[in-house]
Amino acid sequence: MGLYKGDLSFSGDNCGQLSKGDIFSVLQNDRRRHFLEILNANGGSSLRSISEEIAQMESGTTAPASKVRKSIYVSLLQTHLPKMEQMGIVKYDREADRVELMPGANNFSVYLETVEKGNIPWSHYYVGLSIVALFGSLPVFLGFFDWFSSIQWLFFVDMLFLISSVAHFTHMKKIRM
């Protein structure tokens, strides 16, 4: 396979073996990062629709100029897509104009987890839940609530963590593909 502007040569066969340097090389470029975020959110998509979405992000408008959209489309087609395809991250069907994530994209999941405006990171959520559980335990264990036994409280806290873990797992699975 050929070299891309000084990058190392990659083969689609090594999709599960990307180094941190390779991953950061892909993610250091805003367009490639947006490209992967869009595919993560939507699954497979046409290159044209991805380029239009990136044009909207970069221009800050819902209707970017045709020249901007075309420039981004060409940039993705000629530079970014071949690099990611060669690394085994995406697969592009030129005839159908369809891009899909490949198993190599799993290397990026942890780096692409985003926290939307108004939300908190999962780590902060778990710290908060632990603090509530700890300070909620004190009055229960000291007997301030006769109507709520220690066993019931422990079961309640366990259920909170179980539900939170399932929600976190589902959220991460959705992000990955």
C-alpha positions, 0 to 999 in steps of 0.5 A, spaced: 500 500 500 502 507 498 504 512 503 500 518 505 503 524 506 509 521 510 504 517 514 506 510 516 503 504 511 497 501 514 494 495 511 486 493 513 488 487 515 491 490 522 485 493 524 485 490 531 492 492 532 492 500 531 498 503 536 496 509 540 500 513 536 496 511 530 489 512 533 492 519 535 494 521 528 487 519 526 484 523 531 488 529 531 485 532 525 478 535 526 475 532 520 477 525 521 474 526 528 468 529 526 467 523 521 468 518 526 463 521 531 458 522 525 459 514 523 458 512 531 452 516 531 449 514 525 452 507 523 453 507 516 452 513 511 453 516 505 460 520 504 456 526 501 451 526 507 457 526 512 461 531 508 455 536 509 454 535 516 462 536 517 461 542 513 455 545 517 459 544 523 465 547 520 461 553 518 457 554 524 451 554 519 445 549 517 446 551 510 454 552 508 456 554 501 456 549 496 464 551 495 465 549 502 461 543 502 465 541 495 471 542 498 470 538 504 467 532 500 474 532 496 478 533 502 475 527 505 475 523 499 482 524 497 485 524 503 482 522 510 477 516 507 483 513 504 487 513 510 482 511 515 480 505 510 487 503 509 488 502 517 481 498 517 477 503 520 472 504 515 470 501 509 467 505 503 463 502 497 464 507 492 458 505 487 453 506 493 457 512 496 456 508 503 461 509 508 461 504 514 465 503 520 470 496 521 472 493 527 478 497 527 474 503 529 473 499 536 480 502 538 477 509 538 471 508 542 474 510 548 476 517 545 470 518 542 465 518 548 463 525 548 459 528 554 453 532 551 451 539 553 447 539 560 450 532 561 455 529 566 461 524 565 459 517 567 465 518 572 462 524 576 455 520 576 458 514 579 462 518 584 455 522 586 452 516 586 457 513 591 457 519 596 449 519 596 449 511 598 455 513 603 451 519 606 444 515 605 447 509 609 449 513 615 442 515 618 439 508 616 445 504 619 444 508 626 437 507 626 434 514 624 429 510 620 425 505 623 421 503 617 427 502 613 432 496 615 439 496 613 438 490 608 432 494 604 437 500 604 443 495 601 438 492 596 436 499 594 443 501 593 445 495 589 439 496 585 441 503 583 448 501 581 445 495 577 441 500 573 446 505 573 451 500 570 446 497 565 445 504 563 452 506 562 453 499 558 447 500 553 450 507 552 457 505 551 455 500 546 450 505 542 457 509 542 461 504 539 456 502 533 
